[in-house]
Amino acid sequence: MRLSDNERRDAIKYIQEGKPLPDKYRFLLFDDDREVELMWNGKTQEVCNLVLPFQTIEHIDEPRTERIKQGKDQGTFDFYDPSGRQIKGWTNKLIWGDNKLILSSLKNGPMRREIEKQGSLKLIYIDPPFDVGADFSMNVEIGDESFTKKPSVIEEVAYRDTWGKGADSFVAMIYERLKLMHGLLADDGSIYVHCDWRLNSHVRIVLDEIFGTSCYRNEISWKRSTPRGARAISNQLAKVCDSIIFYSKGDTYIFNKLYKEYDQDYVDSKFNQVDKNGRRYRIDNIGMYSEKSIKEFRKEGKIYDYPSGKLGLIRYLDEQKGEVISDIWADINELNSMAVERVDYPTQKPEKLIERIILTSTNEGDLVADFFCGSGTTLAVAEKLGRKWIGSDLGRFAIHTSRKRLIRVQREMKKEGKSFRAFEILNLGKYEREQYINVDVDFREQGKQQILENKERQFIELILSAYNAQAVDSYNSFIGKKRDRLVAVGPVNTPVSSTFVDEAIKEAQEKGITKFDVLGFDYEMGIDFAELSRQGVDVQFKVIPREVFDRRAVEKGYVKFYDVAYIEVKPIIKGRGNNKTIAVELYDFSVFYNQDSVEETEGSLKEGSSKIVIENGQAIKVSKEKKTAVVTKEVLTKKWTDWVDYWSVDFNMESKKEIVRSVDSKTGEEKEEWTGGYIFENEWQSFRTKKDRKLELVSAEKEVFKGRRKIAVKVVDIFGNDTTRVIEVNIP
Ligand SMILES: C[S@@+](CC[C@H](N)C(=O)[O-])C[C@H]1O[C@@H](n2cnc3c(N)ncnc32)[C@H](O)[C@@H]1O
């Protein structure tokens, strides 16, 4: 240590008096040779290393051929099932949740091996949100009107209170995630971080620290648009560029040089000669070519003889590759309101931009990831370019938007006869919740039991307080009471089952209880809510939102419990003998949402304006007339179909078991376990897009054999919430 005796005494005195040490000791006390480093309050080297198993909630694959006959083509049969759905090989992954947990589970868990089998992760592109306030409010279409969906609490509170306060909290958030990404990236992989003038300096220094200054490759300036509006008139140079900062993980990395067409000015000034065939050319210095090469050039008519006797080399414009792509990208415009690829996600980036990045830093078949994927631009481009992909996002709406976009890509590629991959939607769902009541394995058994009980109690208290209910303890099934209704709370780590509800109904009937609510994170797929409510007791089923784990959200009273949506479907069986088909008709769907109230809006609305309010599952347009201030109300949701954004069918619910892989914490061995659930195989779907608002209400027909089968129907409403209904059908 480089401390003098005086400094040593001095430092001890400060510590004994509990005072902070003066700044100079930072450089005297610590063994660290970093010369330049970004510091922020709370900086720590600790990185999340939690491993949670991924839960597959949906498997999506456009059948390649409507009916590939079994055994006809062995090669195809290997990878695809008889209807042409992929059953082997890598499936792309769209993961819903906080990317910190996702990254640490990918990096440290069993999925890592799967990624390595694919040659490891070659490219990460991320576009993390800084000014997130704007990110989470979405325009949602209801009929012909557009309505602004407010951010969900988890999106808003998580952002505003953890890293929405300013640059330091953003940097803390991104630092840990970039460290995890660095660990996950292939040795010859690269990362591109998209940001703008507000954070490019911070991000660059953080990347220097994590990747090393020698791995800095470029800071790309992407010119988004021509200066206009406020930018053009401000009292400084117009800010029209974003920064995309590019680092490689090591010294050797994939890099494909790309070219673009020369600018016309360049062509006009440099290729200013035209030969007798009309080909444009320029005369270059002959340079260091050998006699032999010069002879060859002469044969090809590419040598120019100057009167002085000097030689020049003729370069034809049509033989040039074009201008090599540099770190200034001014030839890709931001999306305009009419762009075909636009999916109406506020921060959507142009596909051309991502295409350039993917082509530069990967080859066909490589694995690409975007952990802040938003509307799924990176994933869509990766698929189109024959790359494999992983994407993640915290927002429900982002996942839903990406799902629709990627299905469209599959459909397009199928139409063009190109090959594409199946993708899965995953989350950490119940494991993330389990984590909340999990007890550290290091505690002794007895203490563990005690802690577990305490945690469970706290968990129940939290849910009741978020629901504004009081605890009661004289029942088996009911643990709370809200006004005149009792409350039953489902388990944290398994879906509410019909047995759970049956027991509650039985107790209610025995004790003369007429009304109660069931709160559950998830509901078993087969539950028939209508049937259960018909047993003489008024039962309401509500979904506990994820934000219940955010204490601040609970304290602020932000947590909303939505009623389980209600789906009615009808099977349509056709044909005879062994040639039967089945189709499904979506028959009814209802939701019970609220956002703002008509009464409050009436008071606060400015004259001459209007606002859309959602009250008890109805979208109502409240308008206030100019001058007269007369308020009118118009119900916009005229038909139940207005609520449906997307629906899909799994014609054989129990055909794909849900297997989770985990690593045994004691033996370190990997194990596979069936969760008891099934994966929803999306075999057919219909959805609305920005341009095509039509929705089909009867599915395609599917060939089926005799016997009983379960059919699952998933409906995603215009807010991105999904509900599944399972029906049992007997094919005679
Ligand atoms: C700027 S947008 C990305 C837009 C995207 N590049 C596109 O083209 O659509 C940032 C995204 O990061 C997501 N996000 C924010 N925090 C996150 C977190 N902790 N984990 C995962 N996603 C997160 C937001 O939901 C948002 O969709």
The ligand as an SDF file (V2000), in Angstrom:
LIG
                    3D

 27 29  0  0  0  0  0  0  0  0999 V2000
  -36.7820    1.7040  -27.5410 C   0  0  0  0  0  0  0  0  0  0  0  0
  -37.7500    0.2920  -27.3540 S   0  0  0  0  0  0  0  0  0  0  0  0
  -37.1230   -0.8270  -28.5550 C   0  0  0  0  0  0  0  0  0  0  0  0
  -37.7340   -0.6640  -29.9060 C   0  0  0  0  0  0  0  0  0  0  0  0
  -37.2270   -1.6630  -30.9440 C   0  0  0  0  0  0  0  0  0  0  0  0
  -35.8680   -1.4140  -31.3120 N   0  0  0  0  0  0  0  0  0  0  0  0
  -38.1090   -1.6760  -32.1840 C   0  0  0  0  0  0  0  0  0  0  0  0
  -37.6350   -1.5230  -33.2990 O   0  0  0  0  0  0  0  0  0  0  0  0
  -39.3330   -1.8470  -32.0420 O   0  0  0  0  0  0  0  0  0  0  0  0
  -37.2140   -0.3200  -25.8360 C   0  0  0  0  0  0  0  0  0  0  0  0
  -37.9440   -1.5520  -25.3250 C   0  0  0  0  0  0  0  0  0  0  0  0
  -37.2880   -2.0120  -24.1440 O   0  0  0  0  0  0  0  0  0  0  0  0
  -38.2490   -2.6400  -23.3300 C   0  0  0  0  0  0  0  0  0  0  0  0
  -37.6990   -2.7540  -21.9610 N   0  0  0  0  0  0  0  0  0  0  0  0
  -37.4970   -1.7820  -21.0600 C   0  0  0  0  0  0  0  0  0  0  0  0
  -36.9690   -2.2770  -19.9350 N   0  0  0  0  0  0  0  0  0  0  0  0
  -36.8200   -3.6030  -20.1250 C   0  0  0  0  0  0  0  0  0  0  0  0
  -36.3280   -4.6710  -19.3190 C   0  0  0  0  0  0  0  0  0  0  0  0
  -35.8680   -4.4650  -18.0900 N   0  0  0  0  0  0  0  0  0  0  0  0
  -36.3490   -5.9120  -19.8360 N   0  0  0  0  0  0  0  0  0  0  0  0
  -36.8010   -6.1400  -21.0990 C   0  0  0  0  0  0  0  0  0  0  0  0
  -37.2720   -5.1600  -21.8980 N   0  0  0  0  0  0  0  0  0  0  0  0
  -37.2780   -3.9130  -21.4190 C   0  0  0  0  0  0  0  0  0  0  0  0
  -39.4550   -1.7590  -23.4600 C   0  0  0  0  0  0  0  0  0  0  0  0
  -40.6400   -2.4750  -23.1660 O   0  0  0  0  0  0  0  0  0  0  0  0
  -39.3880   -1.3090  -24.9250 C   0  0  0  0  0  0  0  0  0  0  0  0
  -40.2130   -2.1210  -25.7250 O   0  0  0  0  0  0  0  0  0  0  0  0
  1  2  1  0
  2  3  1  0
  2 10  1  0
  3  4  1  0
  4  5  1  0
  5  6  1  0
  5  7  1  0
  7  8  2  0
  7  9  1  0
 10 11  1  0
 11 12  1  0
 11 26  1  0
 12 13  1  0
 13 14  1  0
 13 24  1  0
 14 15  1  0
 14 23  1  0
 15 16  2  0
 16 17  1  0
 17 18  1  0
 17 23  2  0
 18 19  1  0
 18 20  2  0
 20 21  1  0
 21 22  2  0
 22 23  1  0
 24 25  1  0
 24 26  1  0
 26 27  1  0
M  CHG  2   2   1   9  -1
M  END
$$$$
